[in-house]
Amino acid sequence: MGKKDRTTPRLAFASLRDMPGTRVMFWVVDDCPYCGERHLHIAGNLRMADPGESLGEYPAPCDPSRVYEVTLPPRPKRKQGKEARRKARREGKGEVRDDDQW
């Protein structure tokens, strides 16, 4: 691990969850980039706060000298094959099939 890698914050993907029976929300980091454990970060009140404002850099609870950036996980990419299948189906509708093609 080089020097640059030690100082730059790593990404930690988090999901928003609420505490049952309360109005408190937490960002839950399931896999810490440093230790692999689960960590919680307070996101605010369920009714008043905007949880997106609490995303950002936090010291890692497992090692406070290291910092990671709490962020949302990336969205999955759209499947590219669906449009190609639709186009082929549209082109095939106009064709007349003979007995030799069946």
C-alpha positions as CSV (number, residue, x, y, z in Angstrom):
1,M,0.0,0.0,0.0
2,G,1.6,3.3,-1.1
3,K,1.6,6.6,0.7
4,K,-1.1,8.1,-1.5
5,D,-3.4,5.3,-0.7
6,R,-3.1,5.9,3.0
7,T,-4.2,9.5,2.9
8,T,-7.0,9.5,0.3
9,P,-10.4,8.5,1.7
10,R,-11.9,5.3,0.4
11,L,-15.5,4.9,-0.6
12,A,-17.9,3.2,1.8
13,F,-21.3,2.4,0.4
14,A,-24.2,2.9,2.8
15,S,-27.9,2.2,3.1
16,L,-30.4,4.4,5.0
17,R,-32.2,2.6,7.9
18,D,-34.3,3.8,10.8
19,M,-34.2,2.7,14.4
20,P,-37.5,0.8,15.2
21,G,-39.6,2.7,17.7
22,T,-37.7,6.0,17.3
23,R,-37.4,8.7,14.7
24,V,-33.7,8.4,14.3
25,M,-32.1,7.4,11.0
26,F,-28.7,5.9,10.4
27,W,-26.4,5.4,7.5
28,V,-25.3,1.7,7.7
29,V,-22.0,0.8,6.1
30,D,-22.2,-3.0,5.8
31,D,-18.6,-3.5,4.7
32,C,-16.0,-1.1,6.0
33,P,-13.2,-0.6,3.5
34,Y,-10.6,-1.0,6.3
35,C,-11.8,-3.7,8.6
36,G,-14.8,-5.3,6.7
37,E,-17.2,-4.8,9.7
38,R,-20.5,-3.0,9.9
39,H,-20.6,0.7,11.1
40,L,-23.4,3.1,11.8
41,H,-23.5,6.9,11.3
42,I,-26.4,9.1,12.5
43,A,-28.3,10.6,9.6
44,G,-30.7,12.7,11.7
45,N,-34.4,12.9,12.6
46,L,-36.9,10.9,10.5
47,R,-39.3,13.9,10.0
48,M,-37.0,16.9,10.1
49,A,-33.6,16.1,8.6
50,D,-32.5,15.5,5.0
51,P,-30.4,12.4,5.2
52,G,-28.5,13.3,2.0
53,E,-26.8,16.2,3.8
54,S,-25.1,13.8,6.3
55,L,-23.3,11.9,3.5
56,G,-19.6,12.7,3.2
57,E,-16.3,12.0,4.9
58,Y,-16.3,10.3,8.4
59,P,-13.5,8.9,10.5
60,A,-13.7,5.1,10.5
61,P,-14.9,3.9,13.9
62,C,-12.4,1.0,13.7
63,D,-9.5,3.4,13.2
64,P,-10.2,7.1,13.8
65,S,-7.0,8.1,12.1
66,R,-8.4,6.9,8.8
67,V,-11.2,8.5,6.9
68,Y,-13.7,7.1,4.5
69,E,-16.4,8.7,2.4
70,V,-20.0,7.5,3.1
71,T,-21.9,7.5,-0.2
72,L,-24.8,5.8,-1.9
73,P,-24.1,2.6,-3.9
74,P,-23.9,3.1,-7.7
75,R,-27.1,2.4,-9.7
76,P,-27.1,-0.8,-11.8
77,K,-26.5,-0.3,-15.5
78,R,-29.4,-0.7,-17.9
79,K,-29.5,-3.9,-19.9
80,Q,-28.5,-3.3,-23.5
81,G,-29.9,-6.4,-25.1
82,K,-33.6,-5.5,-24.6
83,E,-33.6,-2.8,-27.4
84,A,-31.8,-5.1,-29.8
85,R,-34.4,-7.9,-29.2
86,R,-37.3,-5.4,-29.8
87,K,-35.7,-4.2,-33.0
88,A,-35.3,-7.7,-34.3
89,R,-38.9,-8.5,-33.4
90,R,-40.2,-5.4,-35.2
91,E,-38.2,-6.3,-38.3
92,G,-39.4,-9.8,-38.3
93,K,-43.1,-8.8,-38.2
94,G,-43.0,-7.6,-41.8
95,E,-41.5,-10.8,-43.2
96,V,-43.8,-13.3,-44.9
97,R,-42.7,-16.9,-44.1
98,D,-43.0,-19.6,-46.8
99,D,-43.2,-23.3,-46.2
100,D,-39.5,-23.5,-46.8
101,Q,-38.7,-21.2,-43.9
102,W,-40.7,-23.1,-41.3
